[in-house]
Structures are given as C-alpha cells and as structure tokens.
Amino acid sequence: SKITTVEESHQLLRRMRAVSSLASRLMAAADETSCYDIVSRLLVPLFEVDRCSYVLLKDPENVIVKQITANKRDHVSKMGMDGGIDGVVKPLNGTAAGVCARTLEQHYTPRTKDSPFETQRIVYTMGLNSVLA
C-alpha cells in the first residue's frame, strides 16, 4: 500500500516492530497456550480488532477452538463459549473455516450481516461487521 502521511508511516513502523517482537517472543514461548496469548496481546490492539479466535483442523469434519480473545466479554458469551474455550470442537461444514480448509486460502467477509455462514451472522449481532478467516 502507498503511504501518504507521516501518521501512516509511523503506524506501519509500529506494526513492523510488533511483528519482529512477536517472532522473538514466540521462539521463547513455553507452550502452545503461551503462543496464543503472546499473539493476542500484540496483534489485537495493534490492528484494533474486536475479537480474535484460534481454531485448528481436528479432522476433515471438525475444528478445535483453541482460544478466543475479545475486547468485550459478551463477544465470547454470544458465541456460546463461556464455560471454557480451549478444546471446544465445532463442525467445519458451513463455516468460513471450512472454506479455508477446502481452498487453502484465507476467506474475507466484508459484511457479516449478509454472510452465508450462521456464525458470522451471530457475530454481526455483536456489532462486528467483517471477518477475516
């Protein structure tokens, strides 16, 4: 992207420093959970996202939710994951994660209100308007 202001230049520099710091911290992380915490603490505020979740492919039909980091607790509650998140198994079919698994590419939903995926329409009711999976 083209940088046109000093503020944009400073923001890009902050992001580059954060990614460099992220790499160093991940190498020193004690375990998998620590990695998710490190990434969330750096990237969520840096990119000003409201919610960040980590899911891993469990098998061809399911994903395991490893962690959700949200700026508001009700973002986690509305997704039905109040009682603990790590290890929750969710079906892959009919989700953006399913599209990612099938195409091996990221999937961007610019308007969750009109998403074909139920989970993303729930996200819309929380005030979150776009999703990158």
N, C-alpha and C positions, 0 to 999 in steps of 0.2 A: 504494500500500500504506500501511497505517497504521503509524506509528512509535510504539512503546510504551516504548522505553528510550533513555537518553542514548547508549548504545553504538550503537544502530541509527541515531540521528540523526547521530553522528559518522561512521559508515560511509557514510551517504548523502551527507554533505558531502564526504568524501574522493572518492567516486565522481563527484560533480558537478564538483569541482575537476579531477579527472583528465580528464574529458570536455572541459572547457574548455581544458585544457592540450593535449590531443590535437588539437583543432581548430587551435590556433596552430601546433603542430609540423608538422601535415600541410601547412599552407599554405607552410611553409618547406622542405619535403622536396625533396631534389634530384631524385629519380626514383621510379618505381613501387616498386622493391625497398625503398627507404628508408621508404616509407609503410607497407609490411607490417611492417618492423622496429619502427617507432615504435608502431604499434597493438599489436603483440605485447608490447613492453616495458611498456606502460602497462596494457593490459587483462587480460593473462594473470594477473599477480599480483593485480591489483585485484579481479577476480571469482573468483580462486582456481580457475581451470580447469587441467586437466592437459594439455590438448592443444588447439591452435587451428590450423586449416588454412584456407587461402585458395584457392578454386577459382573459375575464371571459365568461363562458357559459351564454348566454342570454335566449335561449330556445333550443329545440332539433335540430334546423337547423342553429343557428347563434351564433356568439360570439360578444362581445363588446370589442373593443380595448380601454384600459384604459390609457395606456401611452407607449411611446417608448423613450428609452434613447439610444443615439448613439454617438459614438466618432466623427462621421462626419455627417454634416447636410444632405449631399446628400444621405445618407443611408435612411433617413426619406422621402426625396423627391422622390426617385425612387420607394418607396412603395406607392406613391400617397396619402400621409398623411400630406402634407404641411400645409393645412388650419386648422389645429387643429386635435388633435388625440382623446382626451377623448370623448367617446361615439360613435365612428365610429362603425357601425355594419357591420360585414363581414360574408359571408356564411361559414358554418362549413364543408360542403361536399367538399371532395377533398383536405383537408389540413392535416398537421401533428397534428394540434389541434383537428381535427375530429378523428384521430386515438387515441389520448389521451382520448378523451371523450368516445369513444366506448370501449377501453380496460382498462381504468382507470390506465394506466401506462404511464411513460414518453416515448418519441419517439426520438431516436437519428439518425440523418442523417449525416454520416461521410463525404459525398461528395455531396454537393449541386448541382454540375454540372449534376449529374446523378439522381437527385431526381425525383420521380413521381409527385411531387407537384409543380405547376407553381410558387407559391410564393417563394419557395426555389430556383428555377432556377433563378428567378429575383435576389434573394439575392446573388447568385453566381456571377452575373454580377457586383456586388458591391465589389467583392473581398472577400466575406465571404464564407468560404469553408465548414463549418459544422454548424449544428443547433441541439440544444437540446430543445425539446418541452415538 
